[in-house]
Amino acid sequence: MQRLHARYPFLEVARESVAAAAVDLAAVVEQDRDVVDRAAERVHTALEDGHTGEPRLDARTELLSYPVARVLVSLVDERVLVRRYARAEAATAYDRFTADLADTTELKSVETTGLDRETLLAEFDLESAVRETDDGYRVDVGAYLTLAADLWGDEWRLVNRALADGEVPVDEGELLELLREAIRERIEDGLPFEVPEAIATALEAEVEAIRDALADLDLTREIDTVVPDLFPPCMKALLDDVQKGEHLPHHSRFAITSFLASIGMGTDEIVDLYRVNSSFGEEMTRYQTDHIRGETSPTEYSPPSCATMQSYGDCVNKDDLCERIPHPMAYYERRLDDADDDDLEDWREARADDD
């Protein structure tokens, strides 16, 4: 089993290498603790940090941990976990292939572990759909709409693209983001699946631990209480910026909008918050909010994890609770649980009274 396959386990050639080795997955989960531990780590890290953790040096362990991780996700069978796991695997792959493409080192190892752009395009049957030009790339509109369907941001809307002759212009970075989406779709489309009872039995402890972690993050519980004083510091700061009418970058706008949607605010209520911005556009704001809430997209987006908030520079004013909790939703629910009932007046009711 090659390091290339271990680095990019979603590749068809990686799947074929596992099949050619006649790997008995039931025997692996019963006898190979290193593989099972790494598989569980992939899922836990995906759930909490949006990546899949540090790879193992042993190519066999790293590669086989991928199908076992998919088994674990299937056994837990929670939609939020499927989404987060697929995005984490895609994010990890994206980091790796962007690094590969940026590597101009002439002296490579005999067994290459990198991917080039042409191989990635071929993997997803996109060779004929992507054409290189002097100033970037052009993507067939059908392929573009499929790959960009789950991407958030004004710049991905077809109306904001110079569509010509059935092709959409994209730059290098945007093409790589579209390829990341192709990876995510491949991983997510196959999950969850039926797991043989023998394998499920062998993985009971790992599945229970993942369910506990999912419960601790409080991503599956319905919350319908809006108390800004109890928000995590990052979301409180972003909400303050929105109310001041300040322009937020896309990642910040996505973070606060998805957070507000996750705690029960509807599209109309969220759109009203943005009206104070001098560049407010109701149609666009409503479209973006509906997209995040899953009204006009196949995915109901969850707020970014604390690790993601940190990577974008949105993690501010950290307090002691932040140090112990990996997700803004977990922070908010903990504060709600600890608060006295008298302190839980819903902000929406107070605003309605003021009106």
C-alpha atoms as a printed R data frame, in Angstrom:
    type eleno elety resid chain resno       x      y       z
1   ATOM     1    CA   MET     A     1   0.000  0.000   0.000
2   ATOM     2    CA   GLN     A     2   1.497  3.262  -1.164
3   ATOM     3    CA   ARG     A     3   1.854  6.516   0.755
4   ATOM     4    CA   LEU     A     4  -0.068  8.252  -2.048
5   ATOM     5    CA   HIS     A     5  -3.060  6.036  -1.303
6   ATOM     6    CA   ALA     A     6  -2.745  6.678   2.416
7   ATOM     7    CA   ARG     A     7  -2.605 10.448   1.863
8   ATOM     8    CA   TYR     A     8  -5.576 10.420  -0.511
9   ATOM     9    CA   PRO     A     9  -7.752  7.449   0.483
10  ATOM    10    CA   PHE     A    10 -10.780  8.727  -1.465
11  ATOM    11    CA   LEU     A    11  -9.011  7.991  -4.765
12  ATOM    12    CA   GLU     A    12 -10.332  5.105  -6.827
13  ATOM    13    CA   VAL     A    13  -6.808  3.693  -7.048
14  ATOM    14    CA   ALA     A    14  -6.640  3.648  -3.236
15  ATOM    15    CA   ARG     A    15  -9.870  1.688  -3.034
16  ATOM    16    CA   GLU     A    16  -8.529 -0.715  -5.636
17  ATOM    17    CA   SER     A    17  -5.320 -1.219  -3.682
18  ATOM    18    CA   VAL     A    18  -7.314 -2.231  -0.606
19  ATOM    19    CA   ALA     A    19  -9.403 -4.600  -2.708
20  ATOM    20    CA   ALA     A    20  -6.303 -6.084  -4.361
21  ATOM    21    CA   ALA     A    21  -4.797 -6.778  -0.957
22  ATOM    22    CA   ALA     A    22  -7.920 -8.810  -0.109
23  ATOM    23    CA   VAL     A    23  -8.274 -7.002   3.199
24  ATOM    24    CA   ASP     A    24 -10.833 -8.587   5.533
25  ATOM    25    CA   LEU     A    25 -12.326 -5.563   7.272
26  ATOM    26    CA   ALA     A    26 -13.924 -7.708   9.969
27  ATOM    27    CA   ALA     A    27 -10.519 -9.155  10.834
28  ATOM    28    CA   VAL     A    28  -8.967 -5.687  10.834
29  ATOM    29    CA   VAL     A    29 -11.429 -4.203  13.335
30  ATOM    30    CA   GLU     A    30 -11.109 -7.243  15.585
31  ATOM    31    CA   GLN     A    31  -7.326 -7.612  15.489
32  ATOM    32    CA   ASP     A    32  -5.635 -4.364  14.464
33  ATOM    33    CA   ARG     A    33  -5.897 -1.868  17.287
34  ATOM    34    CA   ASP     A    34  -3.667  0.697  15.531
35  ATOM    35    CA   VAL     A    35  -6.052  0.921  12.587
36  ATOM    36    CA   VAL     A    36  -9.139  1.178  14.796
37  ATOM    37    CA   ASP     A    37  -7.558  3.832  17.017
38  ATOM    38    CA   ARG     A    38  -6.547  5.909  14.012
39  ATOM    39    CA   ALA     A    39 -10.027  5.510  12.496
40  ATOM    40    CA   ALA     A    40 -11.656  6.716  15.709
41  ATOM    41    CA   GLU     A    41  -9.198  9.621  15.816
42  ATOM    42    CA   ARG     A    42 -10.177 10.594  12.262
43  ATOM    43    CA   VAL     A    43 -13.818 10.834  13.283
44  ATOM    44    CA   HIS     A    44 -13.281 12.585  16.628
45  ATOM    45    CA   THR     A    45 -10.929 15.156  15.109
46  ATOM    46    CA   ALA     A    46 -13.292 15.709  12.188
47  ATOM    47    CA   LEU     A    47 -16.113 16.375  14.599
48  ATOM    48    CA   GLU     A    48 -14.207 18.715  16.873
49  ATOM    49    CA   ASP     A    49 -11.576 20.409  14.686
50  ATOM    50    CA   GLY     A    50 -12.671 20.058  11.063
51  ATOM    51    CA   HIS     A    51  -9.661 17.956  10.042
52  ATOM    52    CA   THR     A    52  -8.662 14.322  10.393
53  ATOM    53    CA   GLY     A    53  -5.670 14.534  12.716
54  ATOM    54    CA   GLU     A    54  -2.025 13.650  12.280
55  ATOM    55    CA   PRO     A    55  -1.424 10.844   9.757
56  ATOM    56    CA   ARG     A    56   0.339  7.679  10.802
57  ATOM    57    CA   LEU     A    57   3.733  6.935   9.281
58  ATOM    58    CA   ASP     A    58   2.690  3.393   8.477
59  ATOM    59    CA   ALA     A    59   0.895  3.543   5.118
60  ATOM    60    CA   ARG     A    60  -1.211  0.460   5.806
61  ATOM    61    CA   THR     A    61  -2.533  1.794   9.105
62  ATOM    62    CA   GLU     A    62  -3.288  5.191   7.608
63  ATOM    63    CA   LEU     A    63  -5.040  3.831   4.525
64  ATOM    64    CA   LEU     A    64  -7.138  1.207   6.308
65  ATOM    65    CA   SER     A    65  -8.202  3.721   8.937
66  ATOM    66    CA   TYR     A    66 -10.216  5.497   6.232
67  ATOM    67    CA   PRO     A    67 -12.713  2.688   5.471
68  ATOM    68    CA   VAL     A    68 -12.949  1.900   9.179
69  ATOM    69    CA   ALA     A    69 -13.689  5.568   9.907
70  ATOM    70    CA   ARG     A    70 -16.474  5.454   7.328
71  ATOM    71    CA   VAL     A    71 -17.847  2.400   9.085
72  ATOM    72    CA   LEU     A    72 -17.853  4.280  12.393
73  ATOM    73    CA   VAL     A    73 -19.680  7.234  10.845
74  ATOM    74    CA   SER     A    74 -22.240  4.870   9.338
75  ATOM    75    CA   LEU     A    75 -22.824  3.116  12.646
76  ATOM    76    CA   VAL     A    76 -23.384  6.388  14.500
77  ATOM    77    CA   ASP     A    77 -25.778  7.384  11.695
78  ATOM    78    CA   GLU     A    78 -26.209 11.066  12.527
79  ATOM    79    CA   ARG     A    79 -26.559 13.477   9.630
80  ATOM    80    CA   VAL     A    80 -24.512 16.163  11.351
81  ATOM    81    CA   LEU     A    81 -21.623 13.724  11.771
82  ATOM    82    CA   VAL     A    82 -21.777 12.647   8.131
83  ATOM    83    CA   ARG     A    83 -21.541 16.279   7.030
84  ATOM    84    CA   ARG     A    84 -18.708 17.134   9.387
85  ATOM    85    CA   TYR     A    85 -16.735 14.017   8.593
86  ATOM    86    CA   ALA     A    86 -17.004 14.520   4.825
87  ATOM    87    CA   ARG     A    87 -15.982 18.151   5.122
88  ATOM    88    CA   ALA     A    88 -13.044 17.265   7.345
89  ATOM    89    CA   GLU     A    89 -11.744 14.609   4.967
90  ATOM    90    CA   ALA     A    90 -12.123 17.064   2.084
91  ATOM    91    CA   ALA     A    91 -10.402 19.842   4.055
92  ATOM    92    CA   THR     A    92  -7.491 17.540   4.878
93  ATOM    93    CA   ALA     A    93  -7.185 16.483   1.243
94  ATOM    94    CA   TYR     A    94  -7.354 20.134   0.161
95  ATOM    95    CA   ASP     A    95  -4.501 21.107   2.471
96  ATOM    96    CA   ARG     A    96  -2.432 18.252   1.103
97  ATOM    97    CA   PHE     A    97  -3.007 18.744  -2.605
98  ATOM    98    CA   THR     A    98  -2.579 22.519  -2.428
99  ATOM    99    CA   ALA     A    99   0.768 21.855  -0.726
100 ATOM   100    CA   ASP     A   100   1.611 19.322  -3.440
101 ATOM   101    CA   LEU     A   101   0.839 21.816  -6.177
102 ATOM   102    CA   ALA     A   102   2.944 24.478  -4.473
103 ATOM   103    CA   ASP     A   103   5.911 22.092  -4.101
104 ATOM   104    CA   THR     A   104   8.434 22.976  -6.789
105 ATOM   105    CA   THR     A   105  11.150 20.712  -5.411
106 ATOM   106    CA   GLU     A   106  12.777 18.869  -8.271
107 ATOM   107    CA   LEU     A   107  14.154 16.042  -6.148
108 ATOM   108    CA   LYS     A   108  11.221 13.804  -5.281
109 ATOM   109    CA   SER     A   109  11.234 10.454  -3.537
110 ATOM   110    CA   VAL     A   110  11.072  7.385  -5.724
111 ATOM   111    CA   GLU     A   111   7.546  6.706  -4.505
112 ATOM   112    CA   THR     A   112   5.701  9.972  -5.028
113 ATOM   113    CA   THR     A   113   3.087 10.943  -2.456
114 ATOM   114    CA   GLY     A   114   1.790 13.989  -4.299
115 ATOM   115    CA   LEU     A   115  -1.075 14.736  -6.664
116 ATOM   116    CA   ASP     A   116  -1.073 17.037  -9.651
117 ATOM   117    CA   ARG     A   117  -4.014 19.005 -11.006
118 ATOM   118    CA   GLU     A   118  -4.490 16.780 -14.037
119 ATOM   119    CA   THR     A   119  -4.788 13.655 -11.887
120 ATOM   120    CA   LEU     A   120  -7.373 15.306  -9.682
121 ATOM   121    CA   LEU     A   121  -9.430 16.465 -12.651
122 ATOM   122    CA   ALA     A   122  -9.294 12.996 -14.166
123 ATOM   123    CA   GLU     A   123 -10.329 11.414 -10.870
124 ATOM   124    CA   PHE     A   124 -13.664 13.215 -11.047
125 ATOM   125    CA   ASP     A   125 -14.081 13.042 -14.846
126 ATOM   126    CA   LEU     A   126 -13.560 16.780 -15.146
127 ATOM   127    CA   GLU     A   127 -10.817 16.822 -17.806
128 ATOM   128    CA   SER     A   128 -13.215 17.897 -20.552
129 ATOM   129    CA   ALA     A   129 -15.162 20.228 -18.236
130 ATOM   130    CA   VAL     A   130 -12.171 22.390 -17.251
131 ATOM   131    CA   ARG     A   131 -10.146 24.380 -19.761
132 ATOM   132    CA   GLU     A   132  -7.000 26.355 -18.920
133 ATOM   133    CA   THR     A   133  -6.754 29.870 -20.334
134 ATOM   134    CA   ASP     A   134  -4.172 32.652 -20.245
135 ATOM   135    CA   ASP     A   135  -5.764 34.200 -17.159
136 ATOM   136    CA   GLY     A   136  -7.119 31.189 -15.293
137 ATOM   137    CA   TYR     A   137  -9.608 28.465 -16.101
138 ATOM   138    CA   ARG     A   138 -13.057 28.058 -17.581
139 ATOM   139    CA   VAL     A   139 -15.440 25.421 -16.261
140 ATOM   140    CA   ASP     A   140 -18.483 24.030 -18.073
141 ATOM   141    CA   VAL     A   141 -21.522 25.613 -16.463
142 ATOM   142    CA   GLY     A   142 -23.107 22.253 -15.595
143 ATOM   143    CA   ALA     A   143 -20.036 21.074 -13.722
144 ATOM   144    CA   TYR     A   144 -19.665 24.470 -12.063
145 ATOM   145    CA   LEU     A   145 -23.230 24.512 -10.761
146 ATOM   146    CA   THR     A   146 -22.849 20.998  -9.345
147 ATOM   147    CA   LEU     A   147 -19.572 21.696  -7.578
148 ATOM   148    CA   ALA     A   148 -20.445 25.197  -6.347
149 ATOM   149    CA   ALA     A   149 -23.929 24.268  -5.098
150 ATOM   150    CA   ASP     A   150 -22.813 23.920  -1.484
151 ATOM   151    CA   LEU     A   151 -20.371 26.827  -1.422
152 ATOM   152    CA   TRP     A   152 -21.419 29.897   0.499
153 ATOM   153    CA   GLY     A   153 -20.642 33.415  -0.646
154 ATOM   154    CA   ASP     A   154 -21.788 35.935  -3.239
155 ATOM   155    CA   GLU     A   155 -18.833 35.197  -5.482
156 ATOM   156    CA   TRP     A   156 -20.062 31.671  -6.208
157 ATOM   157    CA   ARG     A   157 -23.467 32.684  -7.523
158 ATOM   158    CA   LEU     A   158 -23.732 32.233 -11.253
159 ATOM   159    CA   VAL     A   159 -25.250 35.692 -11.649
160 ATOM   160    CA   ASN     A   160 -21.955 37.155 -10.419
161 ATOM   161    CA   ARG     A   161 -19.888 35.218 -12.973
162 ATOM   162    CA   ALA     A   162 -19.065 36.250 -16.541
163 ATOM   163    CA   LEU     A   163 -20.769 33.239 -18.120
164 ATOM   164    CA   ALA     A   164 -19.892 32.924 -21.803
165 ATOM   165    CA   ASP     A   165 -20.302 30.093 -24.302
166 ATOM   166    CA   GLY     A   166 -21.507 27.779 -21.561
167 ATOM   167    CA   GLU     A   167 -18.352 28.258 -19.472
168 ATOM   168    CA   VAL     A   168 -17.707 29.944 -16.128
169 ATOM   169    CA   PRO     A   169 -14.366 31.675 -15.459
170 ATOM   170    CA   VAL     A   170 -12.519 30.736 -12.261
171 ATOM   171    CA   ASP     A   171  -9.052 31.461 -10.987
172 ATOM   172    CA   GLU     A   172  -6.544 28.914  -9.692
173 ATOM   173    CA   GLY     A   173  -7.659 29.109  -6.077
174 ATOM   174    CA   GLU     A   174 -11.333 28.808  -6.980
175 ATOM   175    CA   LEU     A   175 -10.671 25.751  -9.118
176 ATOM   176    CA   LEU     A   176  -8.969 24.071  -6.180
177 ATOM   177    CA   GLU     A   177 -11.939 24.887  -3.951
178 ATOM   178    CA   LEU     A   178 -14.234 23.272  -6.511
179 ATOM   179    CA   LEU     A   179 -12.041 20.177  -6.457
180 ATOM   180    CA   ARG     A   180 -12.306 20.126  -2.679
181 ATOM   181    CA   GLU     A   181 -16.082 20.112  -3.114
182 ATOM   182    CA   ALA     A   182 -15.830 17.199  -5.529
183 ATOM   183    CA   ILE     A   183 -13.965 15.250  -2.845
184 ATOM   184    CA   ARG     A   184 -16.515 16.160  -0.180
185 ATOM   185    CA   GLU     A   185 -19.406 15.076  -2.380
186 ATOM   186    CA   ARG     A   186 -17.790 11.733  -3.125
187 ATOM   187    CA   ILE     A   187 -17.212 11.029   0.556
188 ATOM   188    CA   GLU     A   188 -20.620 12.251   1.706
189 ATOM   189    CA   ASP     A   189 -22.674 10.576  -1.023
190 ATOM   190    CA   GLY     A   190 -21.700  7.096   0.165
191 ATOM   191    CA   LEU     A   191 -22.612  7.638   3.824
192 ATOM   192    CA   PRO     A   192 -24.122  6.103   5.827
193 ATOM   193    CA   PHE     A   193 -24.206  2.493   4.662
194 ATOM   194    CA   GLU     A   194 -25.228 -0.864   6.106
195 ATOM   195    CA   VAL     A   195 -22.548 -2.462   8.281
196 ATOM   196    CA   PRO     A   196 -22.321 -6.226   8.909
197 ATOM   197    CA   GLU     A   197 -23.253 -7.183  12.453
198 ATOM   198    CA   ALA     A   198 -19.861 -8.722  13.232
199 ATOM   199    CA   ILE     A   199 -18.068 -5.473  12.412
200 ATOM   200    CA   ALA     A   200 -20.628 -3.398  14.295
201 ATOM   201    CA   THR     A   201 -20.187 -5.542  17.387
202 ATOM   202    CA   ALA     A   202 -16.403 -5.186  17.293
203 ATOM   203    CA   LEU     A   203 -16.697 -1.397  17.145
204 ATOM   204    CA   GLU     A   204 -19.345 -0.866  19.822
205 ATOM   205    CA   ALA     A   205 -16.999  0.936  22.219
206 ATOM   206    CA   GLU     A   206 -15.711  3.329  19.553
207 ATOM   207    CA   VAL     A   207 -19.227  4.085  18.322
208 ATOM   208    CA   GLU     A   208 -20.412  4.841  21.848
209 ATOM   209    CA   ALA     A   209 -17.459  7.184  22.409
210 ATOM   210    CA   ILE     A   210 -18.257  9.073  19.208
211 ATOM   211    CA   ARG     A   211 -21.908  9.362  20.205
212 ATOM   212    CA   ASP     A   212 -20.816 10.770  23.561
213 ATOM   213    CA   ALA     A   213 -18.566 13.295  21.820
214 ATOM   214    CA   LEU     A   214 -21.403 14.289  19.528
215 ATOM   215    CA   ALA     A   215 -23.693 14.765  22.505
216 ATOM   216    CA   ASP     A   216 -21.052 16.846  24.306
217 ATOM   217    CA   LEU     A   217 -20.873 19.180  21.319
218 ATOM   218    CA   ASP     A   218 -24.647 19.571  21.487
219 ATOM   219    CA   LEU     A   219 -24.991 19.714  17.712
220 ATOM   220    CA   THR     A   220 -28.067 17.520  17.534
221 ATOM   221    CA   ARG     A   221 -30.129 19.194  20.255
222 ATOM   222    CA   GLU     A   222 -32.744 21.730  19.212
223 ATOM   223    CA   ILE     A   223 -32.182 25.172  20.730
224 ATOM   224    CA   ASP     A   224 -34.745 27.936  20.364
225 ATOM   225    CA   THR     A   225 -33.530 30.540  22.824
226 ATOM   226    CA   VAL     A   226 -31.703 33.746  21.877
227 ATOM   227    CA   VAL     A   227 -29.875 35.363  24.800
228 ATOM   228    CA   PRO     A   228 -26.905 37.371  23.442
229 ATOM   229    CA   ASP     A   229 -25.443 37.908  26.922
230 ATOM   230    CA   LEU     A   230 -24.800 34.161  27.040
231 ATOM   231    CA   PHE     A   231 -23.261 33.917  23.568
232 ATOM   232    CA   PRO     A   232 -19.664 32.766  23.271
233 ATOM   233    CA   PRO     A   233 -17.334 35.786  23.060
234 ATOM   234    CA   CYS     A   234 -16.669 35.254  19.353
235 ATOM   235    CA   MET     A   235 -20.354 35.319  18.417
236 ATOM   236    CA   LYS     A   236 -21.089 38.194  20.753
237 ATOM   237    CA   ALA     A   237 -18.371 40.228  19.003
238 ATOM   238    CA   LEU     A   238 -19.687 39.350  15.549
239 ATOM   239    CA   LEU     A   239 -23.255 40.218  16.545
240 ATOM   240    CA   ASP     A   240 -22.007 43.571  17.876
241 ATOM   241    CA   ASP     A   241 -20.338 44.226  14.522
242 ATOM   242    CA   VAL     A   242 -23.551 43.376  12.657
243 ATOM   243    CA   GLN     A   243 -25.572 45.725  14.864
244 ATOM   244    CA   LYS     A   244 -23.048 48.506  14.285
245 ATOM   245    CA   GLY     A   245 -23.544 48.102  10.545
246 ATOM   246    CA   GLU     A   246 -19.958 47.043   9.965
247 ATOM   247    CA   HIS     A   247 -19.024 45.053   6.886
248 ATOM   248    CA   LEU     A   248 -18.076 41.471   7.735
249 ATOM   249    CA   PRO     A   249 -15.874 39.214   5.597
250 ATOM   250    CA   HIS     A   250 -17.627 36.157   4.222
251 ATOM   251    CA   HIS     A   251 -16.269 33.745   6.845
252 ATOM   252    CA   SER     A   252 -17.416 36.005   9.699
253 ATOM   253    CA   ARG     A   253 -20.825 36.568   8.152
254 ATOM   254    CA   PHE     A   254 -21.242 32.830   7.662
255 ATOM   255    CA   ALA     A   255 -20.217 32.142  11.258
256 ATOM   256    CA   ILE     A   256 -22.710 34.506  12.906
257 ATOM   257    CA   THR     A   257 -25.530 33.693  10.477
258 ATOM   258    CA   SER     A   258 -25.164 29.927  10.918
259 ATOM   259    CA   PHE     A   259 -24.933 30.368  14.692
260 ATOM   260    CA   LEU     A   260 -28.110 32.456  14.855
261 ATOM   261    CA   ALA     A   261 -29.920 29.976  12.618
262 ATOM   262    CA   SER     A   262 -28.772 27.095  14.825
263 ATOM   263    CA   ILE     A   263 -30.218 28.685  17.969
264 ATOM   264    CA   GLY     A   264 -33.653 29.163  16.463
265 ATOM   265    CA   MET     A   265 -33.692 32.453  14.586
266 ATOM   266    CA   GLY     A   266 -35.634 32.450  11.324
267 ATOM   267    CA   THR     A   267 -34.658 34.000   8.024
268 ATOM   268    CA   ASP     A   268 -36.766 37.137   8.509
269 ATOM   269    CA   GLU     A   269 -35.286 37.756  11.956
270 ATOM   270    CA   ILE     A   270 -31.704 37.335  10.722
271 ATOM   271    CA   VAL     A   271 -32.249 39.474   7.644
272 ATOM   272    CA   ASP     A   272 -33.630 42.284   9.840
273 ATOM   273    CA   LEU     A   273 -30.355 42.362  11.784
274 ATOM   274    CA   TYR     A   274 -28.393 43.192   8.644
275 ATOM   275    CA   ARG     A   275 -30.612 46.099   7.584
276 ATOM   276    CA   VAL     A   276 -28.434 48.619   9.442
277 ATOM   277    CA   ASN     A   277 -25.548 47.936   7.037
278 ATOM   278    CA   SER     A   278 -25.173 50.686   4.442
279 ATOM   279    CA   SER     A   279 -24.628 48.091   1.687
280 ATOM   280    CA   PHE     A   280 -27.572 45.932   2.779
281 ATOM   281    CA   GLY     A   281 -29.295 44.077  -0.018
282 ATOM   282    CA   GLU     A   282 -32.373 42.204   1.117
283 ATOM   283    CA   GLU     A   283 -32.543 39.742  -1.751
284 ATOM   284    CA   MET     A   284 -28.915 38.684  -1.405
285 ATOM   285    CA   THR     A   285 -29.035 38.539   2.413
286 ATOM   286    CA   ARG     A   286 -32.200 36.471   2.313
287 ATOM   287    CA   TYR     A   287 -30.703 34.122  -0.283
288 ATOM   288    CA   GLN     A   288 -27.569 33.588   1.798
289 ATOM   289    CA   THR     A   289 -29.523 33.018   5.004
290 ATOM   290    CA   ASP     A   290 -31.920 30.550   3.388
291 ATOM   291    CA   HIS     A   291 -28.916 28.735   1.911
292 ATOM   292    CA   ILE     A   292 -27.252 28.386   5.309
293 ATOM   293    CA   ARG     A   293 -30.496 27.259   6.953
294 ATOM   294    CA   GLY     A   294 -30.900 24.518   4.327
295 ATOM   295    CA   GLU     A   295 -34.024 26.072   2.813
296 ATOM   296    CA   THR     A   296 -32.471 26.462  -0.643
297 ATOM   297    CA   SER     A   297 -29.555 24.032  -0.346
298 ATOM   298    CA   PRO     A   298 -29.160 20.321   0.372
299 ATOM   299    CA   THR     A   299 -27.301 21.066   3.611
300 ATOM   300    CA   GLU     A   300 -28.295 22.805   6.821
301 ATOM   301    CA   TYR     A   301 -24.994 24.364   7.843
302 ATOM   302    CA   SER     A   302 -23.637 24.161  11.362
303 ATOM   303    CA   PRO     A   303 -21.553 26.992  12.857
304 ATOM   304    CA   PRO     A   304 -17.763 26.638  12.540
305 ATOM   305    CA   SER     A   305 -15.846 24.938  15.322
306 ATOM   306    CA   CYS     A   306 -13.614 26.912  17.666
307 ATOM   307    CA   ALA     A   307 -10.575 25.687  15.721
308 ATOM   308    CA   THR     A   308 -12.030 27.053  12.492
309 ATOM   309    CA   MET     A   309 -12.939 30.342  14.171
310 ATOM   310    CA   GLN     A   310  -9.332 30.622  15.340
311 ATOM   311    CA   SER     A   311  -7.946 29.913  11.869
312 ATOM   312    CA   TYR     A   312  -9.996 32.780  10.424
313 ATOM   313    CA   GLY     A   313  -9.144 35.209  13.209
314 ATOM   314    CA   ASP     A   314 -12.737 35.286  14.512
315 ATOM   315    CA   CYS     A   315 -11.880 33.771  17.898
316 ATOM   316    CA   VAL     A   316 -11.685 36.827  20.179
317 ATOM   317    CA   ASN     A   317 -12.048 37.672  23.860
318 ATOM   318    CA   LYS     A   318 -11.594 34.084  25.004
319 ATOM   319    CA   ASP     A   319 -12.697 33.293  28.546
320 ATOM   320    CA   ASP     A   320 -12.127 30.322  30.850
321 ATOM   321    CA   LEU     A   321 -15.023 28.335  29.400
322 ATOM   322    CA   CYS     A   322 -13.601 28.759  25.889
323 ATOM   323    CA   GLU     A   323 -10.501 26.887  27.016
324 ATOM   324    CA   ARG     A   324 -12.567 23.808  27.871
325 ATOM   325    CA   ILE     A   325 -15.055 23.692  24.975
326 ATOM   326    CA   PRO     A   326 -14.359 22.986  21.281
327 ATOM   327    CA   HIS     A   327 -17.465 24.502  19.683
328 ATOM   328    CA   PRO     A   328 -19.484 27.739  20.011
329 ATOM   329    CA   MET     A   329 -22.751 25.784  20.211
330 ATOM   330    CA   ALA     A   330 -21.411 23.734  23.110
331 ATOM   331    CA   TYR     A   331 -20.387 26.972  24.841
332 ATOM   332    CA   TYR     A   332 -23.838 28.496  24.396
333 ATOM   333    CA   GLU     A   333 -25.723 25.458  25.611
334 ATOM   334    CA   ARG     A   334 -23.479 25.208  28.668
335 ATOM   335    CA   ARG     A   335 -24.237 28.842  29.496
336 ATOM   336    CA   LEU     A   336 -27.962 28.221  28.972
337 ATOM   337    CA   ASP     A   337 -27.857 25.214  31.293
338 ATOM   338    CA   ASP     A   338 -26.023 27.180  33.980
339 ATOM   339    CA   ALA     A   339 -28.221 30.280  33.788
340 ATOM   340    CA   ASP     A   340 -31.137 31.023  36.094
341 ATOM   341    CA   ASP     A   341 -34.536 30.940  34.431
342 ATOM   342    CA   ASP     A   342 -34.935 34.640  35.239
343 ATOM   343    CA   ASP     A   343 -31.930 35.382  33.023
344 ATOM   344    CA   LEU     A   344 -33.328 33.577  29.992
345 ATOM   345    CA   GLU     A   345 -35.575 36.232  28.500
346 ATOM   346    CA   ASP     A   346 -35.465 35.665  24.756
347 ATOM   347    CA   TRP     A   347 -33.938 38.633  22.952
348 ATOM   348    CA   ARG     A   348 -36.563 38.403  20.213
349 ATOM   349    CA   GLU     A   349 -39.341 39.026  22.720
350 ATOM   350    CA   ALA     A   350 -37.542 42.069  24.111
351 ATOM   351    CA   ARG     A   351 -37.073 43.481  20.602
352 ATOM   352    CA   ALA     A   352 -40.735 42.901  19.822
353 ATOM   353    CA   ASP     A   353 -41.725 44.772  22.999
354 ATOM   354    CA   ASP     A   354 -39.488 47.706  22.001
355 ATOM   355    CA   ASP     A   355 -41.154 47.853  18.598
